[in-house]
Amino acid sequence: MDKKIVKIENKDSYGITWYEHAQPYFGSHRGMRFRIARNPMEDVALKPADKKGDALFEIIIWPEPFSFENTPEEQKTTATFPFDMEGKEQMIEWLNTQYQERFDEWEQVRAKH
């Protein structure tokens, strides 16, 4: 199969303040679905920076076609990154690596649906 790699860019997900409102971001990319959230997922948007507490970006990926809630846990892969701009860049890099390394898997589920 000819691999046509299409990269995900940082601008394809919301900015850090979105996640500070205790809102996850759901997306999909050519057979790979993902969920990005602040962990812990609590609304800290209006708190002073020194009161927001420690947090991480948590990203979970899984194959199409099912939603996050309807996908078995054993089909999900989770990673965490620092909750800052550098961590967000690292997370997007990891997401692209997962897409590339598991390209055939994502293409296979895409072809079915």
Stockholm file with secondary structure:
# STOCKHOLM 1.0

chainA/1-113         MDKKIVKIENKDSYGITWYEHAQPYFGSHRGMRFRIARNPMEDVALKPADKKGDALFEIIIWPEPFSFENTPEEQKTTATFPFDMEGKEQMIEWLNTQYQERFDEWEQVRAKH
#=GR chainA/1-113 SS CCCCCCCCCGGGSCCHHHHTBTCCEEEEETTEEEEEEEESCCBCTTSCGGGSCCCEEEEEEEESSSCSTTSCGGGCEEEEEESSHHHHHHHHHHHHHHHHHTHHHHHHHHHHC
#=GC SS_cons         CCCCCCCCCGGGSCCHHHHTBTCCEEEEETTEEEEEEEESCCBCTTSCGGGSCCCEEEEEEEESSSCSTTSCGGGCEEEEEESSHHHHHHHHHHHHHHHHHTHHHHHHHHHHC
//
